[in-house]
């Protein structure tokens, strides 16, 4: 604001000498009267500097309040606050609780020369103002200290906002924005009003966050001449309820059972039988622009070695896809049981307590599912299974195939000549169908020797433990004593085997055999 001679500083010299000599109180009254008009934001100050007050940059970033940094009593004349920035340098008016206080000057954190129990304007109505008289009071630390000098300027700024930004008069902008630039450029918002850009601007200036606009009209069912739609299919297993009832409903998936992570509309639901197991193929209406289509495959593995009740670890085919700790589930005579674990390696779960015994081959599931609701509000739960998606192939080697042709998968993987696959003894648990079985020697000390040949090359070596299962369900366990080639090996066993039955043999996971540190014997070895 422009520096002008203030009446309060010259009013004494304008009075006759006899008034100055005989009526000093009257002179002081005049000085205080003009002082109350000429403070920053006061009526005379505004009239004398109206051209400056009409500039948006001078009134857009006003300070309305601070806080007491210590208690004050009835006689305190120096008031300590957190910060005095934005308050008038001198002759300012503040309000604490119901008391109005006038101060002569200020420092960075103090108001000096305070006159307590003052009177002044404390607010503005539509066509009037509120003038209040106050009395001295004590005030506690952290009480709000209002800047009464900014009241009229704030009303003036609201007038500017109503002109430049109608609709935002009573709305506080995001505190990190430069308001004087924002209000002066708010025309960008109104010029784009109704567009996606206008909503992005609105959320940024009010809340300081980015927004993504999803229009319901883009997802309405409407008549169309198109003969195609973008869909995705997933394969699921029933967990609770009938998945055939899912057609026309929305499928949901949560993170940790709390935060919704994926959802999509189900177009059709069909039964698919694979290896005598019932699955359901769900066709989902797919929109690649929606981030909530990210369904996850629910992990599944199998037990590779019998486990007894109370056991603290569990051998499985693979723990890939399971978190480092959590809950696993399995069926026990039709009852779904849940077991918590805390720790794993590639093919074992640790720190568990099995409530019942589990046989080799039992399915182990993670504690996840996708869900929807039927007409009565009942839950329908399914587990999402992994399926083969897009295939990458070399067109130079596929002369006779065209896009859309059906293909049969003969093997998941390919032969490898890497040393790790051709020479290493891998600690895995594959199953082989027995091609032939005959007895080499009769029982000696209760033990008979049998020779086994498998259809495929096997990885059995001397000392490997195995589980032999007959076509009628008998289970035998022992170890390999020698091998002749990649398909033939000999075993010792105490039982008599029926050579007329068919057999499947499975290699068991190897484990160490410590005498003194026996607690290590539960871990898989040579992995």
Secondary structure by P-SEA (a helix, b strand, c coil): cccccccccccccccccccccccaaaaaaaaaaaaaacccccaaaaaaccccccccccccccccbbbbccccccccccccccccccccccbbbbbcccbbbbbccccccccccccccccccccccccbbbbbbbbbbbbccccbbbcccaaaaaaaaaaaaaaccccccccccccccaaaaaaaaaaaaaaacccaaaaaaaaaaaccbbbbbbbcccccccccccccccbbbbbbbbccccccccccbbbbbbcccccccbbbbbcbbbbbbcccbbbbbbbccccccccccbbbbbbbbbbcccccccccccccccccccccbbbbbbbcccbbbbbbbcccccccccbbbbcccccccbbbbcccccccccccbbbbbbbbbbcccbbbbcccccccccccbbbbbcccbbbbccccccccccbbbbbbbbccccccccccccbbbbbbbbccccccccccccccccccbbbbbbbbccccccccbbbbbcccccccccbbbbbcbbbbbbccccccccccccc
